[in-house]
Amino acid sequence: MITALQHVGIAVQDPEASFRFFHDMLGFKLRTGDEVFNLDGGGVVISHPSRFRVVLGMNPRGGAMVELIENQTSPWQARAVPSSWAAPGIVEIGITTWDLETVFRELARRGVFFLTPILRLPWSSASQERFAYIEGPEGLLIRLTDHGTDAPPGTGGIQDVTIHVKEMSRARAFYERILGFTIVAGEFQGKIQGMEPVAGPGEFHVVALEHPQHRKPHFSHFPPATIRLVQVTSPPRLSKPIQEDRAETAREDIHAGILEVALDVIDHRETEETLRRRGGEWLRPFSEVRRDNVTHFAYMRDPEGTLVEFVEIEKTRGIPARWAGLVSHCGLATYQVLRRLRHRRRP
């Protein structure tokens, strides 16, 4: 079943430049994959034969990975819709951040463009979330979410994604009833001063849904699967209608922006059957891929067309996933201890 948020796939023009941003600015120090392969087309994501380069990056402080995808066959097409909550599909990634004020000052000093100041989101549960938005490579919308000061200042990996929806009730029914995101981690309706570059001038409705971890992932650095659904009442002005942008990207098989969210699963056969019983319709049932890793993956779309991938890692470089996960956990735990020691020794 679903255990965690594994990675987020983002289409980019220059994977090296995009990886440098995530590496240098957001701490994704580990390049966990870099390969070029051909796909025949006629499938879920593409309709004609294409050659892709895929670069995977991971933050050693934990969190989901970033997957940077370059289509080397089709000519690059810049996104027709500006990065904002008005764009279709997955509109942003959330990054775990410790000591947001310090990170804000450091990234601003290094030239990162901030779309918003540090703001507060008052959830309905009476808790508050502190965050700020930056513009990533090729206009990618990135939210830095504060997790306090109990760890050295810096950023972790991806903690969640935000999906723009037109019908909140229909979207919630899919993610809650079919995929099992039954924990409502937060909900807000209203307007926040300073959010206009992201949310537009009007009010918005955002719901954060989390999948319970009935089973732990083999790789402990993957975070609980969390998605946010957002509906805006007065979106920012668009350069062209959303429907036109969707038609172009579907026709050209090239998307500038976030393509998919990938969920980590254990026991792909049980996952496939369980989601089918709940009413899920598989675009592509699980199939096996053998390259550096042995993985099983499948695809489904939500009611508004957002692509959701399901991935079970069986082996990585010939090592069973449970043992590879244990080795990874020990290595990352050692990294965290050394980082804390270095932080305490600083004057």
C-alpha positions as CSV (number, residue, x, y, z in Angstrom):
1,M,0.0,0.0,0.0
2,I,0.9,3.7,-0.1
3,T,3.7,4.4,2.4
4,A,5.2,7.8,1.5
5,L,5.8,10.6,-1.0
6,Q,8.7,9.3,-3.1
7,H,9.5,11.9,-5.8
8,V,8.1,14.7,-7.9
9,G,8.7,14.7,-11.7
10,I,9.5,18.1,-13.2
11,A,10.0,18.8,-16.9
12,V,13.0,21.1,-17.5
13,Q,15.0,22.4,-20.5
14,D,18.4,22.1,-18.8
15,P,18.6,19.3,-16.2
16,E,22.2,20.3,-15.2
17,A,21.2,24.0,-14.5
18,S,18.1,22.9,-12.6
19,F,20.0,20.3,-10.5
20,R,22.6,23.0,-9.6
21,F,19.8,25.1,-8.2
22,F,18.5,22.3,-6.1
23,H,22.0,21.3,-5.1
24,D,23.4,24.7,-4.3
25,M,20.4,26.6,-3.0
26,L,18.2,23.8,-1.4
27,G,20.6,21.2,-0.3
28,F,19.9,18.4,-2.7
29,K,23.5,17.2,-2.4
30,L,23.0,13.6,-3.6
31,R,22.5,12.8,-7.3
32,T,20.8,9.4,-7.0
33,G,20.2,8.8,-10.6
34,D,21.2,10.1,-14.1
35,E,20.2,8.1,-17.1
36,V,19.1,8.5,-20.7
37,F,16.5,6.1,-22.2
38,N,14.0,5.8,-25.1
39,L,10.3,5.3,-24.8
40,D,8.3,4.0,-27.7
41,G,5.3,6.2,-27.2
42,G,1.6,5.3,-27.3
43,G,1.5,5.2,-23.5
44,V,0.3,7.3,-20.6
45,V,2.7,10.2,-20.8
46,I,3.8,10.4,-24.4
47,S,2.2,9.5,-27.7
48,H,5.3,9.2,-30.0
49,P,8.8,7.8,-29.6
50,S,11.0,10.0,-27.5
51,R,14.4,10.1,-25.8
52,F,14.6,11.3,-22.3
53,R,17.3,12.2,-19.8
54,V,16.2,11.9,-16.1
55,V,18.3,13.3,-13.2
56,L,17.3,12.4,-9.6
57,G,18.3,14.5,-6.7
58,M,17.9,13.9,-2.9
59,N,18.4,16.0,0.2
60,P,20.4,14.0,2.8
61,R,18.3,15.7,5.5
62,G,15.3,13.7,4.3
63,G,12.2,14.3,2.2
64,A,11.1,13.2,-1.2
65,M,13.4,13.3,-4.3
66,V,13.2,15.7,-7.2
67,E,13.1,14.1,-10.7
68,L,14.3,16.4,-13.5
69,I,13.1,15.3,-16.9
70,E,14.5,16.5,-20.2
71,N,12.7,15.5,-23.5
72,Q,15.6,15.3,-25.9
73,T,13.4,14.6,-28.9
74,S,10.7,17.3,-28.9
75,P,11.7,21.0,-29.1
76,W,11.4,22.8,-25.8
77,Q,8.2,24.7,-25.2
78,A,8.1,27.2,-22.4
79,R,5.0,27.1,-20.2
80,A,2.1,29.1,-21.5
81,V,0.6,29.7,-18.0
82,P,2.7,31.7,-15.5
83,S,3.7,29.9,-12.3
84,S,0.8,30.5,-9.9
85,W,-2.2,28.7,-8.3
86,A,-4.1,29.4,-11.5
87,A,-2.1,27.0,-13.6
88,P,-3.5,23.5,-14.2
89,G,-2.4,20.4,-12.4
90,I,0.4,20.4,-9.8
91,V,1.3,24.0,-9.2
92,E,4.1,23.9,-6.5
93,I,6.3,21.8,-4.3
94,G,6.7,22.4,-0.6
95,I,10.2,22.2,0.9
96,T,10.9,21.4,4.6
97,T,12.8,24.3,6.1
98,W,14.4,24.9,9.5
99,D,14.9,28.4,10.9
100,L,13.0,30.1,8.0
101,E,14.3,33.6,8.8
102,T,17.9,32.6,8.5
103,V,17.3,30.6,5.3
104,F,15.3,33.6,3.9
105,R,18.2,36.0,4.5
106,E,20.8,33.6,3.1
107,L,19.0,32.7,0.0
108,A,18.1,36.4,-0.7
109,R,21.8,37.2,-0.3
110,R,22.7,34.5,-2.8
111,G,20.3,36.0,-5.4
112,V,17.2,33.7,-5.0
113,F,14.1,35.6,-6.0
114,F,11.3,35.6,-3.3
115,L,7.8,36.0,-4.5
116,T,6.5,36.7,-1.0
117,P,7.8,37.7,2.4
118,I,7.5,35.3,5.3
119,L,3.7,34.8,5.8
120,R,1.4,32.9,8.2
121,L,-1.4,30.5,7.2
122,P,-3.9,30.0,10.0
123,W,-5.2,26.5,9.7
124,S,-8.7,25.6,10.9
125,S,-7.1,23.4,13.6
126,A,-5.8,26.6,15.3
127,S,-2.2,25.9,14.3
128,Q,-0.3,28.3,12.1
129,E,2.1,27.6,9.3
130,R,4.9,30.0,8.5
131,F,6.2,30.0,4.9
132,A,7.6,32.0,2.0
133,Y,7.6,31.4,-1.8
134,I,10.6,31.5,-4.1
135,E,10.9,31.1,-7.8
136,G,12.9,28.1,-8.8
137,P,14.5,27.1,-12.1
138,E,12.4,27.9,-15.2
139,G,9.7,29.6,-13.1
140,L,9.0,26.7,-10.7
141,L,6.9,27.7,-7.7
142,I,8.5,26.6,-4.5
143,R,7.1,27.0,-0.9
144,L,9.6,27.0,2.0
145,T,7.7,25.8,5.1
146,D,9.1,26.5,8.5
147,H,9.6,23.6,10.9
148,G,11.1,25.5,13.7
149,T,14.7,25.9,15.0
150,D,15.2,22.5,16.6
151,A,17.7,21.6,13.8
152,P,20.5,23.5,12.1
153,P,19.2,26.2,9.7
154,G,18.7,24.9,6.2
155,T,16.3,23.0,3.9
156,G,15.3,19.4,3.6
157,G,13.6,17.6,0.7
158,I,10.2,17.8,-0.8
159,Q,7.4,17.5,1.9
160,D,4.3,17.9,-0.2
161,V,2.8,19.1,-3.5
162,T,-0.1,21.5,-4.2
163,I,-2.7,20.7,-6.8
164,H,-5.0,23.2,-8.4
165,V,-8.6,22.0,-8.6
166,K,-11.8,23.4,-9.9
167,E,-14.2,21.2,-7.9
168,M,-12.9,20.7,-4.3
169,S,-15.5,18.1,-3.4
170,R,-14.8,15.9,-6.4
171,A,-11.0,16.1,-5.8
172,R,-11.3,15.3,-2.1
173,A,-13.5,12.3,-2.9
174,F,-10.8,10.9,-5.1
175,Y,-7.8,11.4,-2.8
176,E,-9.7,10.5,0.4
177,R,-11.9,7.6,-0.7
178,I,-9.9,6.0,-3.5
179,L,-6.2,6.8,-2.6
180,G,-6.8,6.8,1.2
181,F,-5.6,10.3,2.2
182,T,-7.9,10.2,5.2
183,I,-6.0,12.6,7.5
184,V,-7.1,16.3,7.1
185,A,-3.8,18.0,8.3
186,G,-5.3,21.5,7.8
187,E,-7.9,23.6,6.0
188,F,-8.2,27.3,5.3
189,Q,-10.6,29.5,3.4
190,G,-10.0,33.2,3.0
191,K,-7.3,35.6,1.9
192,I,-3.8,36.3,3.1
193,Q,-2.2,39.7,2.5
194,G,1.0,39.2,0.5
195,M,-0.1,36.0,-1.3
196,E,-1.3,37.8,-4.4
197,P,1.7,36.8,-6.6
198,V,0.8,33.2,-5.9
199,A,-2.9,33.0,-5.2
200,G,-4.3,36.1,-7.0
201,P,-6.3,39.0,-5.5
202,G,-9.2,37.0,-4.1
203,E,-9.9,34.3,-1.6
204,F,-8.8,30.7,-1.8
205,H,-9.6,27.4,-0.3
206,V,-6.8,25.0,0.6
207,V,-7.0,21.5,2.1
208,A,-3.9,19.5,3.2
209,L,-4.5,15.7,3.1
210,E,-2.1,13.1,4.5
211,H,-2.0,9.4,4.0
212,P,-1.7,7.4,7.2
213,Q,1.5,5.3,7.3
214,H,0.1,1.8,8.0
215,R,3.4,0.5,6.8
216,K,6.8,2.3,7.0
217,P,8.6,2.8,3.7
218,H,11.8,0.8,3.1
219,F,13.6,4.2,2.7
220,S,13.0,6.1,5.9
221,H,13.9,9.5,4.5
222,F,10.7,9.5,2.4
223,P,8.1,11.7,4.2
224,P,4.5,10.8,4.8
225,A,2.5,11.2,1.6
226,T,0.9,14.7,1.8
227,I,-0.9,16.6,-0.9
228,R,-2.6,20.0,-0.8
229,L,-5.7,20.8,-2.9
230,V,-6.3,24.5,-3.7
231,Q,-9.2,26.3,-5.3
232,V,-8.9,30.0,-6.1
233,T,-11.8,32.4,-6.5
234,S,-9.9,35.2,-8.3
235,P,-6.9,33.7,-10.0
236,P,-3.9,35.8,-11.2
237,R,-4.2,37.1,-14.8
238,L,-3.2,34.5,-17.3
239,S,-1.3,34.9,-20.6
240,K,-3.8,32.5,-22.2
241,P,-6.7,30.3,-21.0
242,I,-5.9,27.2,-19.1
243,Q,-7.8,25.0,-21.6
244,E,-5.5,26.3,-24.4
245,D,-2.4,25.5,-22.4
246,R,-3.6,22.0,-21.7
247,A,-4.4,21.4,-25.3
248,E,-0.9,22.5,-26.4
249,T,0.9,20.4,-23.8
250,A,-1.1,17.3,-24.6
251,R,-0.5,17.8,-28.4
252,E,3.2,18.4,-28.1
253,D,4.0,15.8,-25.4
254,I,6.1,18.4,-23.6
255,H,5.3,20.2,-20.4
256,A,7.2,22.9,-18.7
257,G,6.5,22.5,-15.0
258,I,5.5,19.7,-12.7
259,L,4.4,16.6,-14.5
260,E,3.6,14.1,-11.8
261,V,3.7,13.2,-8.1
262,A,5.0,9.7,-7.3
263,L,3.9,7.8,-4.3
264,D,6.0,5.0,-2.7
265,V,4.2,1.7,-2.3
266,I,4.9,-1.7,-0.7
267,D,3.2,-4.7,-2.3
268,H,2.2,-3.4,-5.7
269,R,-0.2,-6.3,-6.3
270,E,-2.2,-5.5,-3.2
271,T,-2.1,-1.8,-4.0
272,E,-3.4,-2.4,-7.5
273,E,-6.3,-4.6,-6.4
274,T,-7.2,-2.4,-3.4
275,L,-7.4,0.8,-5.4
276,R,-9.4,-0.9,-8.1
277,R,-12.0,-2.1,-5.5
278,R,-12.3,1.4,-4.2
279,G,-13.2,2.6,-7.7
280,G,-9.9,3.7,-9.0
281,E,-9.3,3.4,-12.8
282,W,-5.7,2.5,-13.8
283,L,-4.3,4.3,-16.8
284,R,-1.5,1.8,-16.7
285,P,-1.5,-1.2,-14.2
286,F,1.8,-2.1,-12.5
287,S,4.6,-3.2,-14.8
288,E,8.3,-4.0,-14.1
289,V,11.3,-2.0,-15.2
290,R,14.8,-3.4,-14.8
291,R,17.7,-0.9,-15.1
292,D,19.9,0.2,-12.2
293,N,17.0,-0.6,-10.0
294,V,14.2,-3.1,-10.2
295,T,10.9,-1.2,-9.8
296,H,7.2,-1.7,-10.4
297,F,5.3,1.4,-11.4
298,A,1.7,2.3,-12.4
299,Y,-0.3,5.4,-13.3
300,M,-3.6,6.9,-12.5
301,R,-5.2,10.3,-13.1
302,D,-7.2,12.3,-10.7
303,P,-10.6,13.7,-11.7
304,E,-9.0,16.8,-13.3
305,G,-6.3,15.0,-15.1
306,T,-3.3,15.3,-12.7
307,L,-0.9,12.4,-13.2
308,V,-0.2,10.2,-10.1
309,E,2.5,7.6,-10.3
310,F,2.8,4.6,-7.9
311,V,6.3,3.1,-7.5
312,E,7.5,0.1,-5.6
313,I,11.3,-0.3,-5.4
314,E,12.2,-4.0,-5.3
315,K,15.9,-3.8,-5.6
316,T,18.5,-1.0,-5.9
317,R,21.8,-1.9,-7.6
318,G,21.0,-5.5,-7.0
319,I,20.3,-5.1,-3.2
320,P,16.8,-5.8,-1.9
321,A,15.0,-2.6,-1.0
322,R,14.6,-3.4,2.7
323,W,18.4,-3.8,3.1
324,A,19.3,-0.8,0.8
325,G,16.9,1.2,2.9
326,L,18.6,0.2,6.1
327,V,22.0,1.2,4.7
328,S,20.6,4.5,3.5
329,H,19.1,5.2,6.9
330,C,22.4,4.6,8.7
331,G,24.3,6.8,6.3
332,L,21.8,9.7,6.5
333,A,21.5,9.4,10.3
334,T,25.3,9.7,10.5
335,Y,25.1,12.8,8.3
336,Q,22.5,14.4,10.5
337,V,24.6,13.8,13.7
338,L,27.7,15.3,12.1
339,R,25.8,18.3,10.8
340,R,24.4,19.0,14.3
341,L,27.9,18.7,15.8
342,R,29.3,21.2,13.3
343,H,26.4,23.6,14.0
344,R,27.0,23.5,17.8
345,R,30.7,24.2,17.4
346,R,30.2,27.4,15.4
347,P,30.7,30.6,17.5
